[in-house]
Amino acid sequence: MPKLSSLLSRSFHALALSALYVNVAAASCLNFGTASSSSSSTCLCPPGFGGSNCSQPACGGTIFDGSSRSLAPISSGGYANLTAADCSCSSGWTGTGCNVCTTSSACQAAYAAVNGNSTTSAQASTAGVNNTLVCNTQPTVYAAGELSCQVINPTLQSIFPLQTNLNILRTSNASLSPLYNTSGTLLSPNGSAAAYAQLFYDGVEQFACTASPCTQSTSDGKDTWVCSDLQCDCFDNTTFCGGSTTLNLAGTIDALGGSLTVACDNSSTCYFQQDILNTIFGSNGLELQGCVYGECVSQAVIDTSTANSSSQDSSSQLSGGVIAGLAVVCALVGIGIVAVIWGWFLQRAASRKPFDGDKAGGVSVRWSDLTYFVRPSGALITSGLYPGKGTSGEKTILDGVSGSVGAGTIMAILGPSGAGKTTLVELIAGKAKSGVCTGTISFPPLSAGKRPRIAFVPQTDVLPPFLTVREALMFAASLRLPESLSNEKKGAIVSTVIAKLGLEEVADTRIGATDGTGRGISGGEARRVSIGLELVGCPDVLVCDEPTSGLDSVSAWRVVSVLKEVARGGGGLFGALEGENTGNGVAVICSVHQPSSRLYHAFDSVVLLSHGRALYSGPGGLAPARHFSGVRDSEVTRGDISEIPEYEEGYNVADYLLEIASAAPVRLFSSSHVVEGATEPSEDSSSPSANEKATNGADVEALSIHTRPSQTEYATTVLTQFEVLCGREWKIIRRDKSAFLAHVLLAAILGVFCGGLYYQTGITIAGFQSRVGCLFFLGSLIAFSSLSALYNVVEVRALFVRERSNSYYSPTAWLLSRILFDVIPLRIIPTIIVSTITYWMGGLSAEAARFFKFLFILVLFTLVMTLWNFLLATSFRNGGIAILISALSALYQMTFAGFFVHLTSIPPVLRWLQWLCPLKYCLEALSVNEVGSGLMIEDTLQGVPITIAATVILQLLFGFALDSYYRDVLVLFAFIAAFGLAVIGVVWYKVRERR
């Protein structure tokens, strides 16, 4: 303590010696009072002071008592002591010296006690005005207002530990104040705007200051007074001015001069700023906390001043923060409007494009020397080496497979498990693969490099469970058929597909869960719906991966019959457009695991695979059995022991072929055993061109990878995609109300629970802690309840991947629809419900503006947490990992939010983590908004009543910045933008089909 006092003393004295102006003039009237014009022996004193030389502060009474007001007696030290005099304030008055009104009735009663009525005559000449006295408790001054604050500064308190208070009288227009004619009262030295200040330490006045003239400005709820010609007078032998051996500030205080700024806001905080004080205490000067404002003034003065201010401010400039916020909002609205208009123009342009779906089909498929292998993770490809050879540990899936299928025919790809059937059909369909491909794929009569419309039906049926069969097909038709087709024609196509697939009886039945967990259509019907979803896109080639797996023989036969009918007259499905029933045939390729004899004979051609090699490729029926029987007979004729089993008449040919492929002799892998070309359309159209033969291995990669963006040329515009997706989401919400009702009901229950837990919190220290705890509980609740957003995305991920891979819609349209129909009904509405109930039951600030600012912060935080969970759900295929990370991140946010641990007490090595914690910004903004209403803490500690601004407790207990609300809003917006962009990036580049 002695070292600190010595250091401060030297600093203060150095500043005092460097000051250009030192006030050494003594005045006969202290506190900058002036001699009365009626008697030179008496002084006119600022309100709250009296005596022969204005040295005695008032003790009780009111400011309207003037020179007759009771005063604190002079103590033995030569100065009055308010603490020793045990002065108490009358009802409706507060502050040091009892000069600050708190109620209008107190002003009226005090004025009437002196003048006989409760209205002023300041504007009596104006007819119809309201001259009733009111108490203005806002920082803005209309005539002459008092404020009383606590000086809580660690530097000063380390030297002067007792209570320090500062009173300031700000006079804007003395003639408009009801104190103007009060006896012995001085509001302004020369009639101009002025400020008087007095500092009390332990009830004894230490020094007084005055400054004039002054100007008042109000912006964003902050009232600022800038005064010139500051003068201060330090009272000799008081604690601050020589009465203490610790430090004498007389020279420094007397040297204060120049400009004075008094800045106050609605959070009960003011700043007493002057150049020397700013040097000592920082750029904001001396901080005053727990300020109370009170001004007795006529209502007419307020009304007139408000009207004048409105007319003057109508042309004033907005603050930088408001301008920036408006600019961002306008920019976002503008971008949205431009995007909608642009989408509308694209939609109109798309509606004029011709439709060529009636010309679908007529395309054959030929693949030659098709090889596919997978390298182990981390394997390198040496530049210049043949890409298919020489890599250690690679696994070959297909090895030199060739075959073809003509338009209007249906092919079966047979083979035991692991033979490569699924890989082959996926390569033909152009699906993205993780391995390396070589070989050629062509589509006669299309030119080289041009890809037809290929529809792919995967093994698993991934369907929207809450749509009916007709709605699901209509959804696909609306997105896969051009916008130039009317809804009536699209409906005709859907009806034709339903009829061809034999789904008339279940057309208006909900699909239900295809995994058997929910009621709906049967497995065979679901398989036909999956085929129908591809048929409505008018494909040239239809590829199905094991369409009969998991079905009984009757359902499997019906599915294959539909496929065969599609192959024979694919264009007939679309003849409903022109009243025709003819069209080009469609090439249909199916991988089949173990077909029955009846099922097998429905196929026109067969490819038999074993260990990735083609043992046979040619006509179906009995031709494969005859081929292998001939091979067996040849081996027997040569005297060799044949490992090929003998075919028995009437035996299922498919079973016979699978028996051969399961234990195929090495000799069968020779290409001489493969029959090709038996089902090709013609030699000219099906044989590969010279260019195809020359390019060989590069062609498959070019078709399946490099030209893949051509498949993402969607049939409809983004605006149409968004409209159709919104229609589906709306149907799902209407039919599955459980999620929405659960969120709303739980929000109401939790709101009542939280509101009851913190019901009408008091204004004690414990009550204040409960207020912040209530805000923290709401933030934590939102952080954990947003987990359902993660689950919802995980649940629909498979459907999104399938539909995206088939070019239904773009990820942008899907994300917009998810935000609209997940965020609003399941996030924002429940947040508003739980927050509103808790807010009013908890007794938080009753100001409407603060309530809506409270809701605004929670909605922003809800968006942050929802997008964060969207990001996790799209980044991890394993939903369990995503949920684990989300839960741990919520716990991390609770730790660094500032409620459990004071932010400044966190070790520096971990302190930076608070800046990555959205809950910290949410809790800080909510807390600052709550105490910004001027909340005062009233409590009793060890029998001593205390009154302190809640802002002080907020800073001491939690370390929150009092001016951080709008900064926190911007930070939350930044989190929304960052997470939103990350979700878009992940969905576009990661959430896609990979096989």
N, C-alpha and C positions, 0 to 999 in steps of 0.2 A: 504493500500500500504506500509506504513513503516514497519508493522509487517511482510509482505511477503518479503520485501527486506532484513530485518534483518535476517529472517530465512534462506533465500537463501544464504546470505553472510556467515552465520556461517557454512552452509553445504559446500559451496565451499571452505572456508578456512580450514575446518576440513579435507576435501579430499586432499587439497594441502599439509597440514602438514604430512598426512599419506603417501604421495607419496614417492617412493624410489629414484626418480631422479628429480632434479630441475636444469633446464637449466639457469645458471647465466652468461654464457659467452656471452659477447657482441661481435658482429662482425662489422667490418667496412663497410661491404656490407649488407644492409637490404634485407629482403625477401629471405634470404639464397642465395644471389648472390655470386659469387666468383670473386676474383681479376683477372683481365685480364693478360694473360701471356706476352702481348706486353707492358703493362703499369701497374705498380702496383698501380697507382693513379686512375685507372678506374675499373669499375665492369662489369662483365658479368651478365645480369639480366634475370629472367624468362620473356617470352613474355608478353608484355603489361606493362612493368615497365622500368624505365630509371632514368637518373640523375646520379650524381656522386656516390651515394650510393644506387641506386635502390629503392629509397623511393617514387618516383613520378609515379603515374599511368598514362598511356597514355590517351590522350584526343583527340579522333578522329584518323584518319589515319588507317593503317592496321598493322598486326603483321609482315609483310614483310619489314616495314620501318626500323626496328631494332633501332639502336642508333640515327637515324635521325628522329624518330617519335616524333610528338608534344606531350608534356606532360602537365598535369594539374599543374598549378602554386601552390607554397607553400603558404598556407594561414597564417594568423597572429598566428594561434595556432601551427605552426610548421609542419603541415601536409597538403598535397594536398586534396582538396575537389572536387570530380567529380560533385556533385550536384551544388555547388556554381559556378564552372567553366562553367556550362551549356554546357557540352560536348555532342556532338551528333554523332551518328554512321553513317558511309558511307553506301550507298546502298549495301545490301548483308551481312552486319555485324550486330551483336546484342550482347546482354549480357553486364554485367557491365564491362566497359573498352573497349567494342567493340572488343573483341578477338575471338568471336565465329562466324564462317562463316555460312551462310544460303544457299548460292547458289554456284554452281561450277564456274559460270562466275565471281563471286566476287573473288574467289581464283585465277583464271587465270589472271584477270585484275591486281590484286595487285602484283602478282609474276612478270608479264610482265613489270609492271611499274618500278620495281627495276632491273630485270635481262634481260629484253629485249625480252623474249619469254614466252609462256604460258605452256611450258613443262619442266619437270625436267630432270636432268641427273643422278638421283639416281640409275637407273638401265640401264644406256645407254649402258653398255657393253653387255646387253642381246639383241639379235636380235629379232625383231618382236614384242616387247612388246609395250603396250599402255602407254606412259608416260604423257598423258594429266592429268592435275590437276583436281580433283573433290572435292566436299565438302561432306564428310561423316557425316551425321546427326544422325547416330545411336550411341547407348551407347558404342559399341565395338570400340576399338582404334587399328589402324594398325601401326601408327608411333608415332605421338604426337598429342593429341586431347584436346581441351578446352571444359569445360562445365561451365555454369553459372546458379545458382539456387537461389531461394528465401528461406530464413529461416523463416518459419512460425510456431512458437512454442508458445503456449499460455503462458507458463511460462516466456520465455524471453520477449514476447511482453508486458506482464504486467509490466515489469520493463523498457524495451527499446522499446517504442511503434513505433518508426520510422522504415523505411524499412531497412531490413538487407539482404545482399546478400553474397553468397560464390562462389568464382571462384576456379576451380581446373584444373590444367594442369596435364594430365596423359601421360607420355612418355613411350612407349613400346620399340621402337628402334629409337634412335635419328638420326642415320645415314640415315634412310629411309625417314626422314621428309624434305620437301623443306625448312624448317627453319634452317636446320643444319648449314649452312654457313652464316646465316644472322648476320650482324654485331651487336655486343653487346648483343647477345641472348644466353641464357643458357637453354638447354633442360634437361640436366642430369648432376649431379655433377661429376660422374665418368664413364659415358657411359652406366651405367646399367639402367634398368627400374626404373622410379622414379615418385613421385607425389609432386606437389607444390600446396598449398592452401592459399588463402587470403580471409579474411572476411571484408566486408565493411558495415559500419553502417551510414546511411544518407549520403552516398558518401565518407566517410572517412575510410581508411583502419585501422582496429583495431588490427589485429594480422595476422601472417603468419606461415605456417607449411610446413614441408617437410618430406618425408619418402622415404627410399631406402634401399635395392632393393625391387622390387614389382613383383608380378605374376598376370596375368590376366586369368580369366576363364569365359566361357560363357555357360549357361545352361538354356533351356526353355525361351529364350529371355531375360535373366537376365545376365548382365555383372558385374562381381565382381573383384575388385582389392584388394589384400591383400599385405600390405607393412610392413616392419619391420623398427626399429630404427626411430620412430617418434620423431620429434623435433618441438617445437612451440616457437614463440617469440612474446610476447605481447608488443605493442608500448606504451611507457609511456605517460600518460596524455591524452590518447584517452578515449572516453566514457566508453569503456569496461575495460580499464586498468588504473583507477585512476582519470580520468577526470570527473567522476560523483560522487557526494556525496552519491548516492543511493547504489551503489554496485561496488566493485573493484574486477575484476576477474583475475588480473595479475598473482597472485600466482598460481591459479588453471590452467590457460592456459599455463603458463611456465612449469607447472609440467606434462603436457600431454606427455606421452612417451609410449614406447612399440610398440604394433602392431596397425596398422591403416587399416580399411576396408572401402572401398567405393563401395557400391552396388547400381547399377542403373538398371532400367527396361524400357520397352517401354512405360510406362505410365507417363513419365516425372517426376518420383519420384526417388530420391536417398537417401541413408542413410550413414551418416558420423559416423562410429562406432569406439569407443575406450573404454577401460575398464572404465575409469572415466566417460566419457560421457554416457555410457550404464547404469551406476549406477544412474545418474541424470535423464536422459531422457527415460529410459526404455531399454529393451533388444535390440531394433533396433537402439539405438543411436539417434543422432540428425537427424530428418527427413528434407529433402530438397525437396521442391516442385517447380513445374513450371520450371523444368530444361530444358535447351536447349543445344544440343550437336553440335559441329562443329569441323571438322578436315580437313584441306587442305592436300591432299595426292594424290600421283600418282595412277592412275587406275591400273597400273602394280603392285604396291605394294598390292593393294586390291586383285587382281586376284591371285597373288602368295600366299598371306596369306590364302585366301579362299581355294585354292587347298591343301595347307599343312594342314589346319585345318580339311578338309574333310577326308584326309588320316589318320590323327591322331584320329579323332573322330569315324572312322568306327569301331574301336574296343573298344570304350569307353562304359561305362555302361549307361543304360537309367536311368532316374529319377524314383523315387519310384511311383509318380503319373501315369507316362506313363506305367510303368510295371503293376501296379494294373489295369489300364484301359484295357490294352491289355489282361491281364489275365481274366478279366470279359468277354470281348468280345469273346475271344477264348473259354472260358468255355461255354458260351451261344451257340456259333456256334457248339461246340462239342456236347453239349447236344441235339441240334436240329438234327445234323447228326445221332447221335446214335439212337434217337427216330425214325427218318425216316427209318433207316436200320432195327431196331427192328420191326417196323410196317410192313415193307416189308416182313420180315421173317414170321411174324404172318399171313400176308395176304396169303402167299404161303401155309402155313400149313392149313389155313382154306379152301383153294381151293381144298384140297384133302379129306375133310370130306364128307361122304355120305349124300345123301338127302333122307329123309323119308316122304316127303310131300305127295307122292302118296298113303301113308298108312293112311292119315288123316281120322278122323271120327271113328265110331264104339265105341264111348264112351258115356255112359249114365251119368245123373246127378241125385243125390238124396240128399235131405236136410231133416233133421229131428230135430224137436223141436228147430227151429231157432228163437232166441230172440235177439233183438238189442234195446238198449236204450242209451240215451244221458244224461249225468250228467251235472248239471249247472256248470258254470265256478268256479273253486276253490273248488269244492266238493272233499272230501277225501274218500279214500277207507280204511276201517278199516281192518287190517291184521287179517286173520282167519275167516272173515265173508264171506258168499256167495256173490260173486261179483255182482250178479244180483238183490239183494234185499237190502232193508234197507237204501237207500240213499235218503235223503229228497230232493224233487224238481226234481227228475229225470223224463225224458219224455220217455215213451216206444213207439218205432216206430213199432217193430215187436214183437209178443208174441206167442212163441211156434208154429211157422209155419212149416208145413211139406209138402213134395211133391216130385215128381220125373218126369223126362222126359227121354224117351229112345232115343237111337241113331236112326236117320232117321225120327224122329217125330218133330212136331212144336207145342209149347205150348204158350197159351195166358194167361197172368196174368192180370185179370180184377179187377176193384175196383174204387170207387169214389176218388176224389182228397184227398190226405192225408192218404190214406189207407195203404201206405207203399210199393207200387209197385216198385218205383225207388230204394228204399233201398234194397229190396229183390234181384233185378237183379244185383245191384252193389256188394252185398255180394257174390253172385254166381260167378261173374266175378273176384272176388278177389281184388276189388279196396280198396285202403286205406281209412279207415273210422275213424272219430274222436271219435265215441262212443265206447260202450262195447258190445261185441258179445258173445253169448253162443249158443251151439248146434253143430251139425255135418253136414259136407258136404263131400260127397264121389263121386267118379267118376268110377264106375264099367266099365270095368273089371280091371282098374288100381289098383295097390296095395295101401294100406293106406299111405297117406303122399305124394304120387306122384301126380303132378298136370299136367293136359293136356294143350295143347295149346288152350287158351280161347280168342276169339276175342270179343271185346265189342264196340258196336256202341252207342254213347251217343245221348241224345235228340237233341242237337244243332249240326249243321253241321259246323265244323271248317275246312276249306279247303284253300289251297293256290290259291288266285284269279287269278294270272297271269300265271298259268300252264293250259294246256289243260287237258281234262279228261284222255287221254292216258298217258301223261307225269306224272300226279299225281299218277296214278296206277303203272306206271313203276318206279317212285321214291320209292313207298312203296315196290314194289317187289325187287328192288335192295338192300333195307336195311333189309327186313324181310325174304328173302329167302337166303339160304346159298351161299357162294361164289363159291362153287363147281359147281353150275349151270351156264351155259354160258348165255350171254345176249340174245342169240337166244331163249333158252328155257324159260327164264324169260319173253321175249316178247310174246312167245306162250301162257304162262299162262295168261298174261294180256289180250291178244286178246280173250281168252276163257272166262275170267271174263266179258269183255265188251259185248261179244255176249250173255252170260247168263243173264246179267243185262239189255239187250236191249238198250245199249248205243252206238250202231254203228253210228247212225246219228250225235251224238254230240261228238264222240271220239276225234276229232281234234278241238274242240271248247274250248276256254278259260272258265274256271269255273266261273270267276267273283265273285263279292261280294255276299255272301250267305245271307246277311241281306237286300237285295233288293236295295242297294245304287248304284250298278253298274251292267252293262249288262253282261249276261253270260247265264248259263244253268238255267233251271227251278228248283223250289223247289223239285219236285219229282225226277228229275234227280240228283240233289245234294244229296238227301237222298240215292239214289242207288249208287252214287259214294262213299259215306261214307261206305256203306256196302261193296263195292268192295275193298276199301282200307284194310278192314279186311280179306276179302276172299283170297287175293293174298298171305297171310301168311299161307295158308293151315291149318285152325284151326280145332280142334277136336270138339269144342263147340262154337256156335255163340250166343251171348247175345245182344239183342237190347232193348234200352230204348225208348219206344214210337216211333217206326219207322214211324208211319202213322200220327203223330200229325202235324197239319198245312197243310196237303195235301188234295186235292179234292178227291172224291171217286174213280175216275179213276186212279189217281196217287197212291193212297193208295192201291188199288187192285193190281196194277202192282208190287209194292214193296213187298206185302205179297206173291204174286205169285212167285217172285224171291226167297224169303226166303223159301217157301215150296219146290221149286225145289232144292235149296241148301240142305235142310234137307233130301230129298229123295235120292239124289245122289251126295253128297258133293264131293266124290273122283272123280266124272266125270269131275269136273272143272280142274283137274290136269292131266287128262288122256292124254292131249295134249303132255305130256312129252314122253310117250311111245306109242302113237297112240291108246290108249284105251279110252273108255268112260264109264267105270264102276268104282265104288269105294264104300267105306263104307259110311253109312248115317251119317249125322251130327245132333247132338241135337241142336235145335234152340229154344231159349226162348225169348219171346217178352212181354214187358209190353204194354198194349193197353188201351187207355183212353175210347173211346166210338166208337167201331167199328160198321159198318153197318152190316146188316144181312148176306150179301154175304161175307163180310170180316170175320165175326165171324165163319162161317161154314168152312173156309179154315184151321182153327186150329184143330189139332188132340186132344188136351187136354186143360183143363182150370183150373186155380187156381183163386178163387174168394176171395178177401181180403176185410175186413171191420175193421177199427180201429186197424190195425196191426194183426188181427187174420184171419185164413183161414176158411171161411165158407164152401168152397167146393174145392176139389182137385181130379180131375178124368177126364174121357173122355169128349170130347166136344160134339158139335152138340146139340141134344135135351136132352141128358142125364142129364145135370144140371137142366133143367126145370122139367123133370120127377122126379128128386130127391126131389126138393123143393115142387113139387105138392104132392108127396107122404108124405112128412113131414106135409104139410098142411092138407091132408086128415086124417092122423093119429090124429092130434090135434082135428079136427072136430068130428071124430069118438068117441073120448074120452069125447066129450061134451065141449071141451075148445073152447074159441074164438081165432081163429088163426089170428096172425098179418101178416102172409105171404100172399101177394096178390095172386090171382088166375091167372094162366097162361092161356092166350087166344090163341087159335090156330091161327097160322100165325103171331103172334106177335114176334118182334125181340127178340131172346133169350138174346142177350147181354143187351138190354135195360131192360128186365125183371130182369136179374141178378143184374144190377146196381141199379134198384129200390129196390130190397131186401137189397143189401149191404148198401145203403144210410141210411136206417132206420131199421137195422137188429134187430130183437127181441133178448132179452138176451138168450133165450133158444137155439138159433142157434149157439151160441159160444161154446156149448158143443162139445167135440171131437166126440161124436157119430154121429154128423151130417156131418162129413168129410169123403168122400169116397176116399180111396187111393189105389194105385197099379194097377189101371185099365189099365194104358198105360206103365207099366214098362216092360222091356225086359223079365226078368225071375226072379223067386223068389230067386234063388241062387245068381245071379249076382247083384241084386239090393238091397237086404236087407243088412242092416248094420251088420258088423262083431261084434263079442263079444267085441273086443278091442275098436271099435268105440263107442259101448254103454257104456262101462266102462268109457272112457275118457270124454264122453258127452260134456260139455260146453267148454272144452279147445281146441277142434278140430278146431272150426271156427277161433279162434285167431291164431292158429298155421298155418292155411292155408292162411288166409288173411293178416297176419301181419308178423309173424316170417319167413315164407318161401317166402315172397315177393321178396327177392333178386334173387330168381331163375328166376323171370320174367325179371330181368334186365340182363340176359345172352343174349347179343345181338347176332343176327344171323351173323353179319359181324364184322370185325375188325375196330378199330378206324380210320385207314388210309383209308379204303374203305368208312366209314361213312363220313370222311372229303371230300373225292373226290366227293361223290354223293351230299353232301350239297353244295359244291362249284359249282357244275354243276347247281343246282337249283338257287342259288344266282346269277350266271352269267346270266341265262335266265331272271330272274326278272329284273336285271339292264338293260339288252338289251331291254326289252319290256316296262319297266316303267322308261323312261329317265328323267322324270320330277324332281325327287329328285336330281339326279346328276347335271342336267343342271341348276337347281335353285341354288344349292350351288356354282357351278363354276361361274355362271353369277353374282350372288350377291357378290361373292368374288372379281371379277373384278371391279364391280361398286364401292364397298366399298374401294377397293385399290386406285382407281382413286380419290374418294372423300377424303380419308385420305391423299393421296399424294398431292392433291391440297390444302388441309387445311394447311398442313405443308410444302408447296412447298419450296424447297431450303432454309431451315432454316439457318440463319446466325450464326456467332460465337460470337454474343453479349451475355450478360447475359439473355436477353429475348429470344434470339434464342436458347440458351442452355436449357432453361426451355421448349421451344417448342419441342426440341429434345426428352427430357425425356417424355413430354406429348404425343408425337407420339408413343413412345414405350409403354407407359401405355395404350393408346387407343387400340393398337393392342392386348395387353394381355387381356383387358376387352372385346374386340370384340370376341376373341376366347372363353372366359369364357361363354359368353351368347350364341354364335352360337352353342356351343356344346349341347345345350338343345335339338336340333333335334335328337341327338343320344339317348336321354332318350325316346323321343316319338317313335322312331323306335323300340326300345326294347319293349315298352308297346304294340305297335301295333302287334308284332309277338309273344307276350308272350302266348296267348291262343293256337296258333298253336304249339308252342314248348311244352307246357304242355301236349297237347293231344298226340303228337307224342312220347314224352318221356315216357308217361304212357303206351303206347303200344309198348315200347322197340324198337323204330325205331333206335335211336342213343344215344350215351352218351352225357352228357352236355359238356364234353371236346371238342368233335368234333364240336358241335354247336357253342361254344364260339370261337374256332379257325376260323370257317367260318365267323362268325359275324365280328371278328376283321379284317379279310382279305377283306371282301366286304363291310364293313361299314367304318372302320377307314381310309383305304387308299383312296377310291374314294370320300368319303363325308367329311373327316376331314383333312387329310394330304395335298391332292392336293389343295383344296381351301385355306388352310393356306399358302402354298407356293405361290399361285397366289397373294393373298392380301398382303403378306409380301414383295414379290419381287417388286411389283408395288410401294408400299408405300416407300420402302427403297430407291430406286433410285430417285423417284420424290422428296422425302424429303431431299435429299442431305446428307444422312448419310455417314459414313466413306467409302471411295472409295476403300479400300483394300479388295481384294477378300477373303482373309482368314477371315476377320472380318464379311463379308457378310454371309459366310457359317456358321460361329459360331453363327451369329444372327438367321439364319434359323434353325439351330440345336436346339437352346433353344426353339424357338416357336413350333417346332415339338414335342419336349419333353413335353412342357406345353399342347399342344393339346392332346397328349396321356393321360396325367394326368386328364384333364377335361373330356375326353371321358370316361375313366374308372370310374371316379367319377359318371358320369351320368348313366353309365351302372349299377353301384352299387345301386344307388337310384331306378332305374327302376325295378331292380330285387328284391329289398328289400320291396317295397310297391306295393300292388295290385292296390291301387288307384293311377292312374297316376297324378291326380290333386295335391295330397300331395307331390309326388316326384318332380313335376315341381316347386311347391312352395318352397320346401327345396333347390332345385338347384338354383333358382333365389336369395333366401336369402343368400346362401353361396357365390354366385358371388358378392353380395353387401358387404358381410363381407370381402372378399378378396380385394376388391377395397379400403376398409377402412384401412386395415392393410398392404397394399402393400408398403407404404412409400411415396406415391405421395401426398396424401391429408394431412397426418399427419406425422411429423418427428418422426422416430422410437424411438428416445431417449426421446421424450417429452410425450410419451404415459405413463399414470400412471402405476406404477409397477404391480398393481393388474390385469391389462389387457395386459401388455406388452408381456407376454408369448404367447398370441394368435398369434403374428406375426410368430412364428415358425411353426404354423399349416396352414400357408397361402401359397399355391403354387405360387400365383401371385407375392408375395413378392420376392421369389427366381428368378422368371422369369424376373421381372422388374430390379432387382439388377444385374443379369447376363447380360441382354441386355445393361444396362447403363454402367457397367464396361467395357464391350466389346467396346462400342462406344468411351468412353474417353480414352481407352487404346491405341488408335492410336496416342496419343500425342496431342489431341485437346487442343488448347489454346483459351481462351476467351479474345477478344479484344473489349473494350467498353470505353465509356467516362462517368465518373461520376462527375457531377457539373463542367464540363469543363476540368476535369483532365483525360487524357488518361491513361487507365490501361491495362495491359496484365497479365493474370493469368491462370494457368493451370486449365482445366475443372475438374480435379480430386479434386481440392480444393473446388470448388462449389458443386460438387457431394456429398462430405462428409458433407459440411456445411448445404446444403439444405435438403438432404435426409438421411444422416447417413449411406450410403452404404459403405461396406468394399471394398477397391480397389483390394484386392487379392482374391475375393470371387467367381470368375467365375467358376472354376472347383469344388469348394465346392457346389455351387448352382446346377451344373450339377449332382453331386452325390445325392444331396437331391431330385431333380426332379426324378432321377432314383429310389430313395427310395419310393417316392410317387407312382410311376408307379407300383413297385413291391407290395407295400402294398395294393393299390386299386385292382390290378390284382388278388392277392390272396384272397382278400375279395369277389370279384365278383365270383371267382371260388367256394369259400365256400358257398356263398349264393345260387348260382345256383344249386349246388349239393344237399344242405340240406334243402333249403326252396322253391325253384321254382319247385314244384312237385304237382301232382294232390292230392287234399285232398277233400273228400266228406263227 
